Amino acid sequence: IMRTLDHREASNTLADEQFKAEADARLKEAMLQVVHLKKHTDSDVRGLNEGVRNEMRQRDGHVKELDSLARALVARIHDLEGERSAAKDHMSSETDGKLKMVSEHMAIGQQQTLERLLV
């Protein structure tokens, strides 16, 4: 009976050692997978961060371009309003001058007509 117990004990010890060795191997494999996944995830996150940074730089550039364009348009509108006002003033002045000349010619014509009638 002792031999059988010794044999079983040895067999159980061997089975325990094999189980521990398999568990250690699985644990090492799992740890290697975790390390690999962490590296892969870190790499993905870095790539995504860089992509977001690049997109933000592009958007910032577009915003600056649009701001510059808006400022140029506002300045151009201001210039055109000044030109329009100057053209309006010029046309008004010319129209007033021509109306005054027509009025003077009409007065002269009326004066001449009166003088002819009186003669």
C-alpha positions as CSV (number, residue, x, y, z in Angstrom):
1,I,0.0,0.0,0.0
2,M,2.9,2.3,0.8
3,R,4.3,1.8,-2.6
4,T,1.0,2.6,-4.2
5,L,0.7,5.7,-2.1
6,D,4.3,6.7,-2.9
7,H,3.6,6.0,-6.6
8,R,0.3,8.1,-6.4
9,E,2.1,10.9,-4.6
10,A,4.9,10.9,-7.1
11,S,2.3,10.9,-9.9
12,N,0.4,13.7,-8.3
13,T,3.6,15.7,-7.8
14,L,4.5,15.2,-11.4
15,A,1.0,16.2,-12.5
16,D,1.2,19.3,-10.3
17,E,4.5,20.2,-11.7
18,Q,3.2,19.7,-15.3
19,F,0.1,21.8,-14.4
20,K,2.3,24.6,-13.0
21,A,4.6,24.5,-16.0
22,E,1.6,24.7,-18.4
23,A,0.0,27.5,-16.3
24,D,3.3,29.4,-16.3
25,A,3.6,28.9,-20.1
26,R,0.1,30.1,-20.6
27,L,0.7,33.1,-18.3
28,K,3.8,34.0,-20.2
29,E,2.0,33.7,-23.5
30,A,-0.9,35.8,-22.2
31,M,1.6,38.4,-20.9
32,L,3.3,38.5,-24.3
33,Q,0.0,39.1,-25.9
34,V,-0.9,41.9,-23.5
35,V,2.4,43.6,-24.2
36,H,1.9,43.1,-28.0
37,L,-1.6,44.5,-27.8
38,K,-0.5,47.5,-25.6
39,K,2.2,48.3,-28.2
40,H,-0.3,48.0,-31.0
41,T,-2.8,50.1,-29.2
42,D,-0.2,52.8,-28.3
43,S,0.8,52.9,-31.9
44,D,-2.8,53.3,-33.0
45,V,-3.4,56.1,-30.5
46,R,-0.3,57.9,-31.6
47,G,-1.4,57.6,-35.2
48,L,-4.8,58.9,-34.4
49,N,-3.4,61.8,-32.4
50,E,-1.1,62.8,-35.2
51,G,-4.0,62.6,-37.7
52,V,-6.2,64.8,-35.5
53,R,-3.3,67.3,-35.1
54,N,-2.8,67.4,-38.9
55,E,-6.5,67.9,-39.4
56,M,-6.5,70.7,-36.8
57,R,-3.6,72.4,-38.6
58,Q,-5.4,72.2,-41.9
59,R,-8.6,73.6,-40.4
60,D,-6.6,76.4,-38.8
61,G,-5.0,77.2,-42.1
62,H,-8.4,77.2,-43.8
63,V,-9.8,79.5,-41.1
64,K,-6.9,81.9,-41.6
65,E,-7.4,81.9,-45.3
66,L,-11.2,82.6,-44.9
67,D,-10.4,85.3,-42.4
68,S,-8.0,86.9,-44.8
69,L,-10.5,86.7,-47.6
70,A,-13.3,88.2,-45.5
71,R,-11.0,91.1,-44.5
72,A,-10.1,91.7,-48.2
73,L,-13.8,91.6,-49.1
74,V,-14.7,94.1,-46.4
75,A,-11.9,96.4,-47.6
76,R,-13.0,96.1,-51.2
77,I,-16.7,96.8,-50.2
78,H,-15.5,99.9,-48.4
79,D,-13.5,101.0,-51.4
80,L,-16.5,100.4,-53.7
81,E,-18.8,102.3,-51.4
82,G,-16.3,105.2,-51.6
83,E,-16.1,105.0,-55.4
84,R,-19.9,104.8,-55.6
85,S,-20.3,107.9,-53.4
86,A,-17.8,109.8,-55.4
87,A,-19.5,108.8,-58.7
88,K,-22.9,109.8,-57.3
89,D,-21.5,113.2,-56.2
90,H,-19.9,113.7,-59.6
91,M,-23.1,112.8,-61.5
92,S,-25.1,115.0,-59.2
93,S,-22.7,117.9,-59.8
94,E,-22.8,117.4,-63.6
95,T,-26.6,117.1,-63.6
96,D,-26.9,120.3,-61.6
97,G,-24.5,122.1,-63.9
98,K,-26.4,120.9,-67.0
99,L,-29.8,121.8,-65.5
100,K,-28.5,125.3,-64.7
101,M,-27.2,125.7,-68.2
102,V,-30.5,124.6,-69.7
103,S,-32.4,126.9,-67.4
104,E,-30.1,129.8,-68.4
105,H,-30.6,129.0,-72.1
106,M,-34.4,128.9,-71.6
107,A,-34.3,132.3,-69.8
108,I,-32.2,133.8,-72.6
109,G,-34.7,132.3,-75.2
110,Q,-37.6,133.7,-73.3
111,Q,-35.9,137.1,-73.1
112,Q,-35.2,137.1,-76.8
113,T,-38.8,136.1,-77.5
114,L,-40.1,138.9,-75.4
115,E,-37.7,141.4,-77.1
116,R,-39.0,140.3,-80.5
117,L,-42.6,140.7,-79.5
118,L,-41.9,144.1,-78.1
119,V,-40.2,145.4,-81.3
